[in-house]
Amino acid sequence: MKSLRHAVTLLVPALLTSVAAVALVVFAVARRVVTPMRRATDTDILSVDTGAQTIELRATADTVLPGRYGLFTSGTYGYVKLGAVLGIDGSAVRRKLLTQIETGAKVDRAAAFSGYYYSSPGELHLQWESVTIDSPAGTCPGWFFPASSDTWVIQVHGRGASRAECLRAVPILQAAGLANLVVSYRNDGEGPRTRVGAYALGAAEWRDVDAAITYALRHGAARVILMGWSMGGAVSLQAAVNSRHRESIVGLILESPVVDWRSVLRYQARMVGVHAPLPQLAMGALQLPLTARLSGADAPIAFDRLDMVARADELTAPILILHSEDDGFVPADASHALQQARPDLVTMPTFTVARHTKIWNYDETGWSTAIASWLETQGFSSSA
């Protein structure tokens, strides 16, 4: 008995230490989910030829893609535009520069490959103005591109992104006669910051989009189409089922959308070597008040409410989903599942090869045609 008590005395602290260690890991994983990301460097600039105006990058699944892209850099230039792939040699890819880099410019090695392409609204050479939208979280800046139609498209960017992500879609939407309101939301680095500054994965951000809908309706819009990119898709879907203006939301365009966070987070966990049951435990932690706070969230996140495949019956507006089968970051499985659940509402043309939110960059013609055709079919374009 004495030896048993001694064994228990040694075992209990060890078990408590193990439980505490697991809890710390779970909270760390959960915190990563809700903490706004800084732009991560994902490639290296190997050389720049200012005479030929070419750039050599470390080859990755993204940097070898054909098409037009952007590159966040540091040094003399903060952002440059990239054109065609000129050659791939082992671990290096050479591309045409579309932003001229002058001889003697300082270009640091670390860089981030981007699908934004346009970095500011002035680059579109369209009429636009800065606006402010009062949301429950505070003042959200936006860009407004006027048009002849009283149908407005409200564009919502993704996680770790900014409004500039949405600029690629403005020309094709304007060509259809639709006004564009490109918005920010809480904790995105441009919109207001909440108490702890954490993402709610759409569970709270939709209220800022609802405020943008109110703004649109008060400034001449009669009906609204929501266009969400990546996490902006999740935000837009939440607005579609929760907004006080549901009857005014007549369509959704979802680009590489998050339709069900659980499938996305499990996939992304596997990508970085985090294995079961940690992702499930982290999501569980984010759903309870105490552990959500310990995980860095403003409030508990109900993942069931964010599963729009399960809530597909609540959707009423037609939806266009643009999602590459080779997304590589947000798998297209849930998008297909939503299409299968609501074939009466969801149109999902097939795209391949293009990576996450880069369909426009890889296949601008196919992407633009898909949007224009859907708008005309639904009777939204001014030419319909």
C-alpha positions as CSV (number, residue, x, y, z in Angstrom):
1,M,0.0,0.0,0.0
2,K,2.8,2.4,0.9
3,S,4.5,1.7,-2.4
4,L,1.1,2.3,-4.2
5,R,0.7,5.6,-2.5
6,H,4.2,6.6,-3.5
7,A,3.5,5.6,-7.1
8,V,0.3,7.7,-7.2
9,T,2.2,10.6,-5.6
10,L,4.7,10.5,-8.5
11,L,2.1,9.8,-11.2
12,V,-0.4,12.6,-10.5
13,P,2.0,15.5,-11.0
14,A,3.2,13.9,-14.2
15,L,-0.3,13.5,-15.5
16,L,-1.2,17.1,-14.6
17,T,1.9,18.2,-16.3
18,S,1.0,16.2,-19.5
19,V,-2.6,17.6,-19.4
20,A,-1.3,21.1,-19.1
21,A,1.2,20.6,-21.9
22,V,-1.6,19.3,-24.2
23,A,-3.8,22.2,-23.2
24,L,-1.1,24.7,-24.1
25,V,-0.7,23.2,-27.5
26,V,-4.4,23.2,-28.1
27,F,-4.7,26.8,-27.1
28,A,-1.7,27.7,-29.3
29,V,-3.3,26.0,-32.3
30,A,-6.7,27.7,-31.6
31,R,-4.9,31.1,-31.3
32,R,-3.3,30.6,-34.6
33,V,-6.8,30.2,-36.2
34,V,-8.2,33.5,-34.9
35,T,-5.1,35.7,-34.9
36,P,-4.9,38.0,-37.9
37,M,-1.9,37.0,-40.0
38,R,0.9,39.1,-41.3
39,R,1.8,38.6,-44.9
40,A,4.1,35.6,-44.9
41,T,7.1,35.5,-47.2
42,D,6.8,32.4,-49.4
43,T,9.5,32.8,-52.0
44,D,12.9,34.4,-52.6
45,I,14.1,36.8,-55.2
46,L,17.2,35.2,-56.7
47,S,18.1,37.9,-59.2
48,V,16.8,40.9,-61.1
49,D,17.9,41.8,-64.6
50,T,17.1,45.5,-65.0
51,G,18.2,45.5,-68.6
52,A,15.8,42.8,-69.7
53,Q,13.3,43.7,-67.0
54,T,13.1,40.1,-65.7
55,I,13.1,38.6,-62.3
56,E,14.2,35.2,-61.0
57,L,12.3,33.7,-58.1
58,R,12.5,30.5,-56.1
59,A,10.2,28.1,-57.8
60,T,7.0,27.1,-55.9
61,A,3.6,25.8,-56.8
62,D,2.4,29.4,-57.0
63,T,5.4,31.2,-58.6
64,V,5.5,28.9,-61.7
65,L,1.8,29.6,-62.6
66,P,1.2,31.2,-65.9
67,G,-0.5,34.6,-65.8
68,R,-0.2,38.0,-64.2
69,Y,0.6,38.3,-60.5
70,G,2.0,40.6,-57.9
71,L,5.0,40.3,-55.6
72,F,5.3,42.0,-52.2
73,T,8.9,43.0,-51.6
74,S,11.0,45.2,-49.4
75,G,13.7,47.7,-50.3
76,T,13.1,50.4,-53.0
77,Y,9.9,48.7,-54.1
78,G,7.1,47.5,-51.9
79,Y,5.1,45.8,-54.6
80,V,5.8,44.9,-58.2
81,K,3.7,43.3,-60.9
82,L,4.8,40.1,-62.7
83,G,4.0,38.8,-66.2
84,A,4.7,35.7,-68.2
85,V,6.9,32.8,-67.1
86,L,10.0,32.9,-69.4
87,G,11.7,29.8,-68.1
88,I,12.0,27.3,-65.3
89,D,15.4,25.9,-64.4
90,G,15.3,23.5,-61.5
91,S,14.4,25.4,-58.4
92,A,14.2,28.8,-60.1
93,V,11.6,30.4,-62.3
94,R,12.2,33.5,-64.5
95,R,9.3,35.9,-65.1
96,K,8.8,39.1,-67.0
97,L,8.6,42.3,-64.9
98,L,5.6,44.5,-65.6
99,T,6.7,47.0,-63.0
100,Q,10.0,48.6,-64.2
101,I,12.8,48.2,-61.7
102,E,15.5,50.8,-62.1
103,T,19.2,50.0,-62.1
104,G,20.7,50.4,-58.6
105,A,17.4,49.7,-56.9
106,K,17.6,47.8,-53.6
107,V,15.5,44.6,-53.8
108,D,15.6,42.4,-50.7
109,R,15.6,38.6,-51.1
110,A,12.5,37.6,-49.1
111,A,9.2,38.1,-51.0
112,A,5.5,37.2,-51.0
113,F,3.8,36.0,-54.2
114,S,0.4,37.6,-54.6
115,G,-2.7,37.3,-56.7
116,Y,-3.8,40.9,-55.9
117,Y,-2.2,42.3,-59.1
118,Y,-3.8,45.7,-58.5
119,S,-2.6,47.4,-55.3
120,S,-4.8,50.5,-55.4
121,P,-8.1,51.6,-57.0
122,G,-6.5,54.3,-59.1
123,E,-4.7,51.6,-61.1
124,L,-8.1,50.6,-62.7
125,H,-8.6,54.0,-64.3
126,L,-12.2,54.0,-63.3
127,Q,-14.2,56.6,-61.3
128,W,-14.1,55.9,-57.6
129,E,-14.2,57.5,-54.2
130,S,-13.3,56.6,-50.6
131,V,-16.3,56.1,-48.3
132,T,-16.8,55.3,-44.7
133,I,-19.3,52.8,-43.3
134,D,-20.5,52.9,-39.7
135,S,-20.6,49.3,-38.4
136,P,-21.3,48.0,-34.9
137,A,-17.5,47.6,-34.4
138,G,-16.7,51.1,-35.6
139,T,-15.9,52.9,-38.9
140,C,-15.0,50.7,-41.8
141,P,-13.3,52.4,-44.8
142,G,-14.4,51.4,-48.3
143,W,-14.0,52.1,-52.0
144,F,-17.0,52.9,-54.1
145,F,-17.1,52.5,-57.9
146,P,-20.3,54.0,-59.3
147,A,-22.3,52.6,-62.2
148,S,-25.6,53.1,-63.9
149,S,-27.4,50.1,-62.3
150,D,-29.2,50.3,-58.9
151,T,-27.7,46.8,-58.3
152,W,-24.6,47.1,-56.2
153,V,-21.9,44.4,-55.7
154,I,-20.4,44.5,-52.2
155,Q,-17.0,42.8,-52.2
156,V,-15.5,41.2,-49.1
157,H,-11.8,40.3,-48.9
158,G,-10.3,37.2,-47.3
159,R,-8.4,36.3,-44.2
160,G,-5.0,38.0,-43.9
161,A,-5.8,40.1,-47.0
162,S,-6.9,43.7,-47.7
163,R,-9.5,45.4,-49.9
164,A,-6.9,45.4,-52.8
165,E,-7.6,41.7,-53.2
166,C,-11.0,42.5,-54.6
167,L,-9.9,45.0,-57.3
168,R,-9.5,42.3,-59.9
169,A,-13.3,41.8,-60.1
170,V,-14.2,45.5,-60.5
171,P,-13.7,45.9,-64.3
172,I,-15.9,42.9,-65.2
173,L,-18.6,43.9,-62.8
174,Q,-18.5,47.5,-64.0
175,A,-18.7,46.2,-67.6
176,A,-22.0,44.6,-66.6
177,G,-23.2,48.0,-65.4
178,L,-22.9,47.2,-61.7
179,A,-21.7,49.5,-58.9
180,N,-19.0,48.2,-56.6
181,L,-18.6,48.8,-52.9
182,V,-15.3,47.2,-51.7
183,V,-15.4,47.0,-48.0
184,S,-13.2,46.4,-44.9
185,Y,-14.3,44.8,-41.7
186,R,-13.2,44.5,-38.0
187,N,-9.6,43.4,-37.3
188,D,-8.5,43.3,-40.9
189,G,-5.9,46.0,-40.4
190,E,-8.0,48.7,-42.1
191,G,-11.3,48.4,-40.2
192,P,-11.9,48.9,-36.5
193,R,-10.1,46.8,-33.9
194,T,-12.2,44.9,-31.3
195,R,-11.1,44.3,-27.7
196,V,-8.6,41.5,-28.5
197,G,-8.4,42.1,-32.2
198,A,-9.2,38.5,-33.3
199,Y,-11.0,37.0,-36.3
200,A,-14.3,35.4,-35.7
201,L,-14.2,33.6,-39.1
202,G,-17.3,35.2,-40.3
203,A,-19.4,34.8,-37.1
204,A,-19.0,38.5,-36.2
205,E,-17.6,40.1,-39.4
206,W,-20.9,39.6,-41.2
207,R,-22.3,42.4,-39.1
208,D,-19.9,44.9,-40.8
209,V,-21.1,43.6,-44.2
210,D,-24.7,44.1,-43.0
211,A,-23.8,47.7,-42.2
212,A,-22.3,48.0,-45.7
213,I,-25.6,46.7,-47.1
214,T,-27.5,49.4,-45.1
215,Y,-25.1,52.0,-46.5
216,A,-25.7,50.8,-50.1
217,L,-29.5,50.8,-49.7
218,R,-29.4,54.3,-48.3
219,H,-27.2,55.6,-51.1
220,G,-29.2,54.4,-54.1
221,A,-29.0,50.6,-54.3
222,A,-32.2,48.7,-54.8
223,R,-30.6,45.3,-54.5
224,V,-27.3,43.8,-53.5
225,I,-25.0,41.0,-54.7
226,L,-22.3,39.9,-52.2
227,M,-18.9,38.8,-53.5
228,G,-16.7,37.1,-51.0
229,W,-13.1,36.0,-51.5
230,S,-11.8,33.1,-49.3
231,M,-12.9,33.9,-45.7
232,G,-14.9,36.7,-47.3
233,G,-17.0,33.9,-48.7
234,A,-17.8,32.7,-45.2
235,V,-18.5,36.3,-44.2
236,S,-20.8,36.8,-47.2
237,L,-22.7,33.5,-46.6
238,Q,-23.3,34.4,-42.9
239,A,-24.6,37.8,-44.1
240,A,-26.9,36.0,-46.5
241,V,-28.6,34.0,-43.8
242,N,-28.4,36.5,-40.9
243,S,-28.8,40.0,-42.4
244,R,-31.8,42.2,-41.6
245,H,-31.7,43.0,-45.3
246,R,-31.9,39.4,-46.6
247,E,-34.7,40.3,-49.1
248,S,-32.3,42.8,-50.7
249,I,-29.5,40.2,-51.2
250,V,-30.3,38.8,-54.7
251,G,-27.1,36.9,-55.4
252,L,-23.7,35.8,-54.2
253,I,-20.4,35.3,-56.0
254,L,-17.9,33.3,-54.0
255,E,-14.3,33.2,-55.1
256,S,-12.3,30.3,-53.5
257,P,-14.7,30.4,-50.6
258,V,-14.6,28.9,-47.1
259,V,-18.0,27.1,-47.0
260,D,-17.3,25.0,-43.9
261,W,-14.4,26.0,-41.6
262,R,-14.0,22.5,-40.0
263,S,-13.0,20.9,-43.3
264,V,-10.7,23.8,-44.1
265,L,-8.9,23.9,-40.7
266,R,-8.4,20.1,-40.8
267,Y,-6.9,20.4,-44.2
268,Q,-4.6,23.3,-43.3
269,A,-3.5,21.5,-40.1
270,R,-2.4,18.5,-42.2
271,M,-0.5,20.9,-44.5
272,V,1.7,22.2,-41.6
273,G,2.0,18.8,-39.8
274,V,-0.6,19.3,-37.1
275,H,-2.3,15.9,-36.7
276,A,-5.6,14.7,-35.1
277,P,-7.0,15.2,-32.6
278,L,-5.4,18.7,-32.2
279,P,-7.4,20.5,-34.8
280,Q,-10.7,19.1,-33.4
281,L,-9.6,20.0,-29.8
282,A,-8.6,23.5,-31.0
283,M,-12.0,24.0,-32.6
284,G,-13.7,22.7,-29.5
285,A,-11.7,25.2,-27.4
286,L,-12.9,28.1,-29.6
287,Q,-16.6,27.1,-29.0
288,L,-16.6,27.5,-25.2
289,P,-16.6,30.9,-23.4
290,L,-13.6,30.3,-21.1
291,T,-11.4,28.4,-23.5
292,A,-12.3,30.7,-26.3
293,R,-10.9,33.6,-24.3
294,L,-7.8,31.6,-23.4
295,S,-7.4,31.0,-27.1
296,G,-7.4,34.7,-27.9
297,A,-10.9,34.9,-29.3
298,D,-13.3,37.8,-28.6
299,A,-16.2,35.4,-28.1
300,P,-17.0,31.7,-28.6
301,I,-17.3,30.6,-32.3
302,A,-20.1,28.2,-33.2
303,F,-18.7,26.1,-36.0
304,D,-22.0,24.5,-36.6
305,R,-23.4,28.0,-37.5
306,L,-20.5,28.4,-40.0
307,D,-21.2,25.1,-41.8
308,M,-23.1,26.3,-44.8
309,V,-23.4,22.9,-46.3
310,A,-25.5,21.9,-43.2
311,R,-27.4,25.1,-43.4
312,A,-27.9,25.0,-47.2
313,D,-31.7,25.0,-46.9
314,E,-31.5,28.5,-45.4
315,L,-30.0,30.0,-48.6
316,T,-32.4,31.7,-51.0
317,A,-30.3,33.7,-53.5
318,P,-28.6,32.3,-56.5
319,I,-24.8,31.6,-56.0
320,L,-21.9,31.5,-58.4
321,I,-18.9,29.6,-57.0
322,L,-15.5,30.1,-58.6
323,H,-13.1,27.5,-57.0
324,S,-10.1,25.8,-58.5
325,E,-9.8,22.1,-58.0
326,D,-6.1,22.7,-57.3
327,D,-6.7,25.5,-54.7
328,G,-4.0,24.2,-52.4
329,F,-5.2,26.2,-49.3
330,V,-9.0,26.0,-49.1
331,P,-10.1,22.7,-50.7
332,A,-13.0,22.8,-53.1
333,D,-14.8,19.8,-51.4
334,A,-17.3,21.9,-49.3
335,S,-18.0,24.1,-52.4
336,H,-18.9,21.0,-54.3
337,A,-21.0,19.7,-51.4
338,L,-22.9,23.0,-51.3
339,Q,-23.6,22.7,-55.0
340,Q,-24.8,19.2,-54.5
341,A,-27.0,20.3,-51.6
342,R,-28.5,23.2,-53.6
343,P,-28.3,22.5,-57.3
344,D,-31.3,24.8,-57.8
345,L,-29.2,27.8,-56.5
346,V,-25.5,27.0,-57.1
347,T,-23.6,27.4,-60.4
348,M,-20.1,26.1,-60.2
349,P,-18.0,26.0,-63.4
350,T,-14.9,23.9,-63.4
351,F,-11.5,25.5,-62.9
352,T,-8.2,23.6,-62.5
353,V,-4.5,24.4,-62.0
354,A,-5.1,27.9,-60.6
355,R,-4.2,28.2,-56.9
356,H,-6.1,29.9,-54.0
357,T,-7.9,33.1,-55.2
358,K,-5.8,33.1,-58.3
359,I,-8.2,32.0,-61.0
360,W,-8.4,35.5,-62.5
361,N,-4.6,35.6,-62.7
362,Y,-4.3,32.2,-64.3
363,D,-7.4,32.3,-66.6
364,E,-8.7,35.8,-66.7
365,T,-10.9,35.1,-69.8
366,G,-12.5,32.0,-68.3
367,W,-13.1,33.6,-65.0
368,S,-14.5,36.8,-66.4
369,T,-16.7,34.9,-68.9
370,A,-18.1,32.8,-66.0
371,I,-19.1,35.9,-64.1
372,A,-20.5,37.8,-67.1
373,S,-22.6,34.8,-68.2
374,W,-24.0,34.2,-64.7
375,L,-24.9,37.9,-64.3
376,E,-26.7,37.8,-67.6
377,T,-28.5,34.5,-66.9
378,Q,-29.7,35.9,-63.5
379,G,-30.8,39.1,-65.1
380,F,-28.4,41.3,-63.1
381,S,-26.3,42.9,-65.9
382,S,-27.6,46.1,-67.5
383,S,-27.5,44.3,-70.9
384,A,-29.8,41.5,-69.7
